């Protein structure tokens, strides 16, 4: 929010000072109005907290009309993997019912539209009575005054060089139909390497959280996708150190990919290399991101734990993805700086923040189309 306010004021050079570490996060926040910072409410939504959250939102709105609500409950409760790993198959988990509070926001603020997203597992997840959560949700939203339409959108169909499918449900106040804002598909015709080609090669443990010197970029994808911004520094191109065990696994993974173009099943590793407790899911946790792919696998949030090896055509880089590489696969713009709660750059939190539910470019395409049909 601070960045966008400064950008609107043509003062991005002050944000650049922050990226270079010349001013602290507190000093950055002092440059923008307090209402900008306070517009972000970091609170858990629940029965006890709801009235206080409503009060804060009412103060921020100051009698202005709220036109659009965007959001979605945590996906763990509905994901097929999440259900398979939980002994109760996520039944009774309170996250299953957070959509009820979503409806409370709709009833209170009565926006013209809302956008709701979740994993494809939502289509099959059932409650204790055997009813589909998705049917329950749509019925609740209809009772709140909204018709809903949905599609399963694949990010790779809209210019994202990553495979990621999401249910995008759109609600419109009233009784109309045929309003779904399906974005136009875009196949840029580039390989995954296009995302990394201007980043300097690194080995395990190399790089920095601060600005790095990028190579000359002569392509167009990074600009067309809204990723590269020549006016601001590129940060977080830092590879975490890898243990000797991980490096050995990477060598096996890469050899398998180069020979057969297949990913390793974790259970097929030698016993001495299998140290992860969960052996029934995420069996492809050590993944290859090859430059000659049209799009990569889904990049999860926990790359701090799961290996994602990038095959670079020019140099052997036996290491995990850097936060910046993972961020670019998610189409985060380069000016996005990954923070820890303390405001001090820390490697582990950054490696846990990259798995954005809806890649940024796909979200932007949906927003642009929604503006057309508004």
N, C-alpha and C positions, 0 to 999 in steps of 0.2 A: 504493500500500500504506500509506503514511503517512496519507493522507486517511482511508482506511477504518478504520484503527486508531483514529484520533482520533474518527471518527464513532461507533464502537462504544463509546467512552469518554465520549460526550456532550461532546466538546471541539472541535467544529467551529469555534468562534470563533477558535481558534488557527490553523486552516487559513485562515480568512478574513484573519487578519493577514498571512499569506504572500501571498495573492492581492492584497492592497493594497500589497505591497512593504515592509511594516514589519519583516519578518524575512526572512532569506535562506533559501535551500534548506538549507544546512548547519544553520542554527538550527532549521528545521522538523524535520529528521531527528533532532536532539538531543532532540526532545520525545517520540519513540517508541522502543520497545525496539530494540536493534541487530538482533535476530533478525528483526524485521519487514523492515528494509532488506536484510539479507543473504539473505532468502528469494527475492529476484530475482537470478537468475544470468544475467549478460550474457556469453554465450560462444558461439562458433561450434561446432556439433556436427559432429564428425568422428572418424575412427578414432583419432587421437592424443589428442584431448581427451575422449573418451567416458568413460574410466575416472575422470578427475578430476571430471567432472560428476556421475557416479553417486555418487562419494564425498561431494560436497557435498549431494546430495539425501538420501543416507542419513543424514547428520548432521542435516539439517533435520527428517527424519521421526522420528528418534529412536525407531525400532521401531514407530511408528504405521503403520496400514494405509493404503495409498493406494487410494482408491476409483475415481478418475476421471482420465483423461488427455485433454486437449483440445489440438488443434494441427493443423498442416498444413504441408507444405513450401512453399517459395516458388512463386508461381504462374507466374513468367516462363517457366519451362521447359515448361509445358504450355499456356499461353495461345495461342490462334490468332494473335493479333497478334505475340506474342513469337516464334513460329515463323516467321511471314512476314517478320520483320525480320532474322532471323539467317541468314547465308549457309549454315550447316550445319543449319538448321531445328531448332536446339537439341540435335541429336544429339551425344552425347558430353559435354554439359554436366553437371558434377558435381551440379548441383541436381536433375537428373532422378532421382537415386538416394538423396536424403536420406530418402525414405520407408523405406528399409532400416533406418536408425537408429531410426525411429519404432517399428518392430517390436522392436528391441532393448529399448526402454523397456517395451513390453508384456510381453516375456518376463521381464524382471528384476522388475517391480513387480506384474504380474498384477492389474491393476485390474478391477473388476467391469464397467466400461463404458469406452469411449473415443469421442470425437467428433473427426472428421477433416473438414476442409473444403478446397475448392479451386475453381478456375474450371471452367466447363463445358467448356472445351477439353480438360480431362483425359480426357473420354470418347472422344476421337479421337486423342490423342497416342500415338505408337508409338515403340518403341525401335529400335535398329539392326537387330534381327532381324524387325521388322515386327509385334511383339507389343504389344498395348495395355498401357500402363503401369498403367491402372486394374485390368485383370485380374491383372497381376503383383502389385499391391498387395493385392488381396483374397485372392489365393492365399497370399501371405506372412502376412497377418493370420490366415487360417484355420489355417495351420501353427503359429502362435503360440497358438492355442486360442480364436479368436474367430470367431463368425458375424457377418456385416456386412449391413446394409441401407442403402439410400441413396435420396435424392430430390433433385431440383433445385428449390430454394426461391427464389422471387422476392420480394425484400424488400418491394416495393410491395403484396404480398398480406397483409402482416403489420403494417401501420400505418406503415411507413417511406415518406416522401414522396420516394423516390428509386428509380429503376429499377436494380436490381443482382441478378443471379442467381448463385447459388453451389450447388455440389454439397455437400450435407451428408451424410456417411457416418457411421453409428453402428455401433459394434461392441459386442457383448455376449459375455461369457465363457461358453463352453458351446456347446450345440448347438440352442438354441431358435430360433424364428422368429416373425415377426409382432410384433416388439417396437418398431418404429420410432416414436419420440415426435413425431409430426407435430403442430406447434402449431396452435391454432385461428386462423383467418384473421381479420383485423381491417381494415375499411375505415372510417377515421374520418370520411370525408365532408367533408374540408377541402381547400383548395387550398394550394399551396406557400407562398403569401404568409403563411399562418398561422405559419410558422416564423420569419418576419422582422418581423412587424408591431409587436413591442415594441422592436425595435432602432432606434437613431437613424439617420437617413439620413446617408450620407457621400459625399464625392467622392474621386477618386483621391488617395492620399497622406494622407488624413485618418484620424483615429481613433488608438487607443492600445492597447498590449499590456495595460495595466492596466485596472482597473474602469471601466465606462462606466455612465452613467445611462440606464436603460431606461425606456420609456414604460409606462403602465398597461396591463396585459394582462387582458382580460375573458373570454378563451376558456378552453377546457379541454384542448386537444390537447397543449400543451407540458407540462402536468402529467401527463396520462394517459400520455404517451410517456416520462415520466421525464426530460425535458430541463430544464425550468425548476425552479430551487430558490430560492425567495425569500429564504432565509436566507444565501445566499452571493453574492459579487460575480460579475458577468458580465464576462469578460475577452476579450482578443484580437479585439475588434471594430475591426480596423485594416485599411484598404485599402492595398495596395501602390501606389506611384507607377506610372503608365503612361506609356510613351513616346508621342510624337505619332503614331508609326506605328501602335502598338496602338490608340490612340484612334480613328484613322481606320478601322482594321479593325472596331472595335466598332460604329462608325456604320453601316458596310456590313452587318454582321451583324444589327444591330437592325432596320434598314430591311427587310432580307429577311424577318426573322421577322414583323414587323408586317404586311407585305404578303401573305406566302404561308405563314406558319407553318412554314417549313422552315429547316434549318440550313445554314450556308455550307460548301461544299466548298473546302478550302484552295487547291486548284489552280485554282479559278475566280477568285481574286484577281488584280488587276493585277500584272504581273511585278515592278514596283518595290516591292510590299509583301510579296513571298514571300521570306523570309530563312531559313526553317527548312530544314534539310538533308533530313530524311526526308519524302518526298513520296508514299510508297506506302502509308502507314498513318496512323491518327489524323487523317484528312482533315477531321474535324469538330472540330478542336482548339479553335477559337474558338466557344464554345457559349453559348447563351442560357438563363438560368434565369428563366422568366417566372412572375410571381406567380399567374397564372390557370391554371397547369398543375395536374393532379391529382398528378403526381409529376415530378421532374426526371430528366434523364439521369444516368447513373452518374458520380459525382464521383470523379475520379482523384486519386492522391496528389500529382501534380506540377502543382498549380494555380499554383505559382510560375512555371511556363513557359507553361502553356496558359491561354488566356483563358476565363473563365466570367463572362459579363456578366449581372447581375441587373436585371430590369426592375421598378422600384418604381412603384406606381400614383400616388404623391404627388409625387415629385421625380425629375428626371432624374439618374441616378447612372451616369455614364459611367466605369465602373471594373470591376475584377475582384471576385470574391467575397472577403469577409474570412475569415480562419480560423474565426471564430465562426459565420458563416453556413454555411460548408462543414461545420463540425462538427455543426451542428444538422441539416443534411440527412443526416448520418451517424447522427443521434440520439445523439451524445455528450451527456452531461449538461453543463450550463453550468459545473458546478464542476470540469470537467476543464481543467487548465491545460497548454498546450503548451510544452514546455521544449526548450532546446538542451542539448548535452552539457555545456556550461560552467556551466549553471544561470542564465545571463543570457539574458533573453528576446531572441530574434533573429528577425527577420521571415522570412528565407528558410527556415530549418529548419521553422518552424511551417507554412509553406505547402506543405511536403513530407510532412507527417505526417497529413494529413486523410483520405486515401483508405483508410479501414479496410476490410479484406477482407470482414468480415461486419458490417453495421451493428449498432450496440449493441442496439437494440430487438429485432432479429431474434434475436440471440444470447441475449437475456434470455428471449424467448418459447420458444426451444428448451430452455433450462435449466429453465424452469418446468415444461414438459411432461415433461422427463426426470425431474424429481423426482416427478411423478405416477406414472410407470410403474416407478420404481426398485424 
